[in-house]
């Protein structure tokens, strides 16, 4: 009988489990990548109305947006690869590039062939009941959108040197679902394949 008394304790030990703590950031990893890739596309081929080799100070004091540090670094990289030198401060610069952000965020659109998910009020107190989606086919688009603009001026006199037309870029993920079960399309952003040694470039 004493042996049987230990059976529940043994079973309890076998059914023990562990749990992990998860964090919930404001944006998922996929959403952050959408915005980052849009920023990269926006600055492709960036060129300034000053001679190549000029020392440029990138002024981002008025560049306010979520993921702003990544976007500013993408602009600095575009200038560097475009043949301009980056100045550490205004005093050592031939020109100052002052940045501003028009957009650096996400757009989402869902098309449904059927009945979309709805919330319907059920009484005078505005209590609602949720009706799940009942669709034959649905499509979801998630789009990262980036738009930047800037102007150049001479650091010592403040004289204008030119303006940069808005730089825009988009990066899209599209997924499909049939009968609310069968899903296909790009569900996530995956890294591209590279040959060994192609992950860096020597200047």
C-alpha angles and dihedrals in degrees: 000000000000090000091054090051090065094053096083090049091050092049090049090055092049093052095051114123140189129227133202130214116240127199123221111209122193090257132029121240091256092052091050090050091050091056093043093051090047089054091050091052093047093061098043109130095007110178131179128214091243131085118283112258093040116140109245128192113206109217110199099166091116095038102107120168141111109278088019095144091058092048093049090050090050089054092048090049091050090052092048095049089043092064103264126124119232114233118211093219142004093261092064096041131102089203139011119223109204112199133205131180122230095177137352107162148083137284123197129192130179125192117196129190099202133019114338124216109281141181112219125192112235104187145012091274089067094244108162137206122210118233112201122231116275105190139154092204135002135179128200125199122191114186130186110210127195129178125171134171133183146173134217129226139171107260098219101044102020090231113158117253100180146299132255117229113233112288111215134186139170135193120191137197116192126188133177135207129194122200087350089282114064110070129183140158130068106332097172143008112263127190116255122247117260133189115242110276095021095099093087138038129211119218 
